């Protein structure tokens, strides 16, 4: 993949990167793969896949994480490549998707949830900072972008704020969100050696970016209420487990860094 020279003389350690172009055309040699973990999302997966902008993506990899509904079939019908991961957990599904992608690596990986809460049409704005070499990892921030009232539950807002504050204090990288809608170069992702099998996946990526000094920025993305019920913040158990794992992951890497 050939990319234009950087529009910024310095590397980024977080902070907001505002989209600059609305008429972007993907480079012809650009290879972007989208990885979508999915568990019982038959009502939304087709909507997500249909909304991914044409011409930007080489392939979409949907990882069925043990669905008992028609998620896998609907994803296939919409043109995705579907693989199966029996080990439950968001991170486990992502790791399975990356293992599949590694057989024919892309230039950039975009992670996207299957619940249609993010807007897949905004994918180019996540890729733009990478194309102009201002970043190697881009987080779609739901806290600085427009969001539907009630889309981001209070416990998620508070958890994000606490986690991002700790990351900034411990690693000097500035984030406002642990949002799942994100883009990263394949080279940077391979350097991270991602491992977390469940709730700590997103924060693990951001902490490792900080430790490895991988240039990272946030872009504002829109956010709306998901289709169906959240399996994490929609339940007390999920919220507690996710919060514990996120904090554990941050402090575990802080200890390793010393």
Long-range contacts (C-beta under 8 A, 24 or more apart in sequence): 1-27, 1-29, 1-30, 1-31, 1-107, 2-27, 2-29, 3-27, 3-130, 3-131, 3-132, 3-133, 4-131, 4-132, 4-133, 5-132, 5-133, 6-132, 6-133, 6-134, 7-132, 7-133, 7-134, 8-132, 8-134, 11-213, 11-215, 12-129, 12-134, 12-135, 12-215, 12-216, 12-217, 13-172, 13-173, 13-174, 13-210, 13-213, 13-215, 13-216, 14-168, 14-173, 14-174, 14-175, 14-210, 14-216, 14-217, 14-218, 15-174, 15-217, 15-218, 16-141, 16-144, 16-176, 16-217, 16-218, 16-219, 16-220, 17-129, 17-134, 17-135, 17-138, 17-217, 17-218, 17-219, 18-219, 18-220, 19-125, 19-128, 19-219, 19-220, 20-128, 21-128, 24-124, 24-128, 24-131, 25-55, 26-55, 26-56, 26-124, 26-127, 27-131, 30-56, 30-107, 30-108, 30-131, 31-58, 31-105, 31-106, 31-107, 31-108, 32-56, 32-57, 32-58, 32-106, 32-107, 32-108, 32-109, 32-110, 32-123, 32-127, 33-57, 33-58, 33-59, 33-60, 33-61, 33-101, 33-106, 33-108, 33-109, 33-110, 34-59, 34-60, 34-61, 34-109, 34-110, 34-111, 34-112, 34-123, 35-61, 35-63, 35-94, 35-97, 35-98, 35-101, 35-109, 35-110, 35-111, 35-112, 36-60, 36-61, 36-62, 36-63, 36-75, 36-80, 36-97, 36-111, 36-112, 36-113, 36-114, 37-63, 37-65, 37-90, 37-93, 37-94, 37-97, 37-113, 37-114, 38-62, 38-63, 38-64, 38-65, 38-67, 38-71, 38-72, 38-75, 38-93, 38-114, 39-64, 39-65, 39-66, 39-67, 39-71, 39-88, 39-93, 39-114, 39-231, 40-67, 40-68, 40-69, 40-71, 40-228, 41-67, 41-71, 41-114, 41-115, 41-227, 41-228, 42-67, 42-69, 42-70, 42-71, 42-74, 43-227, 43-228, 44-114, 44-115, 44-116, 44-226, 44-227, 44-228, 45-71, 45-74, 45-75, 45-78, 45-114, 46-74, 46-75, 46-77, 46-78, 47-116, 47-227, 48-112, 48-113, 48-114, 48-115, 48-116, 48-120, 49-75, 49-78, 49-79, 49-80, 49-120, 50-78, 51-116, 51-119, 51-120, 51-121, 52-112, 52-120, 52-121, 52-123, 53-120, 53-121, 53-123, 53-124, 56-123, 56-124, 56-127, 57-110, 57-123, 58-106, 61-97, 61-100, 61-101, 62-114, 63-93, 63-94, 63-96, 63-97, 63-100, 65-89, 65-90, 65-92, 65-93, 71-114, 87-197, 88-198, 89-197, 89-198, 89-199, 90-198, 90-199, 90-201, 91-194, 91-195, 91-196, 91-197, 91-198, 91-199, 91-200, 91-201, 91-204, 92-197, 92-198, 94-194, 94-201, 95-194, 95-195, 95-197, 98-189, 98-194, 101-186, 105-186, 106-186, 107-185, 107-186, 108-183, 108-184, 108-185, 108-186, 109-183, 109-184, 109-185, 109-186, 109-189, 110-181, 110-182, 110-183, 111-180, 111-181, 111-182, 111-183, 111-184, 112-180, 112-181, 113-180, 113-181, 113-226, 115-226, 115-227, 115-228, 115-230, 116-224, 116-226, 116-227, 117-151, 117-223, 117-224, 117-225, 117-226, 117-227, 118-142, 118-179, 118-180, 118-181, 118-221, 118-222, 118-223, 119-221, 119-222, 119-223, 119-224, 122-181, 122-221, 122-222, 123-183, 125-219, 125-221, 126-181, 126-182, 126-183, 126-219, 126-221, 127-183, 128-219, 129-217, 129-219, 130-183, 130-185, 134-215, 134-217, 135-215, 135-216, 135-217, 136-184, 136-185, 136-187, 136-188, 136-209, 136-214, 136-215, 136-216, 137-182, 137-183, 137-184, 137-185, 137-188, 137-205, 137-206, 137-209, 137-214, 137-215, 137-216, 137-217, 138-182, 138-183, 138-184, 138-216, 138-217, 138-218, 138-219, 139-175, 139-177, 139-178, 139-179, 139-182, 139-206, 139-216, 139-217, 139-218, 139-219, 140-177, 140-179, 140-181, 140-182, 140-218, 140-219, 140-220, 140-221, 141-175, 141-176, 141-177, 141-179, 141-218, 141-219, 141-220, 141-221, 142-177, 142-179, 142-181, 142-221, 142-223, 143-176, 143-177, 144-176, 144-177, 144-218, 144-220, 145-219, 145-220, 145-221, 145-222, 145-223, 146-220, 146-222, 146-223, 147-222, 147-223, 147-224, 148-223, 148-224, 148-225, 150-225, 151-223, 151-224, 151-225, 151-226, 152-223, 153-230, 153-233, 153-234, 155-233, 155-239, 155-243, 156-233, 159-239, 159-242, 159-243, 159-246, 162-247, 163-203, 163-246, 163-247, 163-250, 166-247, 166-250, 166-251, 167-203, 167-206, 167-207, 167-210, 167-250, 170-250, 170-254, 170-257, 171-207, 171-210, 171-211, 171-253, 171-254, 171-257, 172-210, 173-206, 173-209, 173-210, 173-216, 175-206, 175-216, 175-218, 176-218, 177-218, 178-202, 178-203, 178-206, 178-246, 179-221, 179-223, 181-221, 188-212, 188-214, 196-245, 196-249, 198-245, 199-232, 199-241, 199-242, 199-245, 199-246, 200-245, 200-246, 200-248, 200-249, 203-246, 203-249, 203-250, 204-249, 204-253, 207-249, 207-250, 207-253, 208-253, 211-253, 211-257
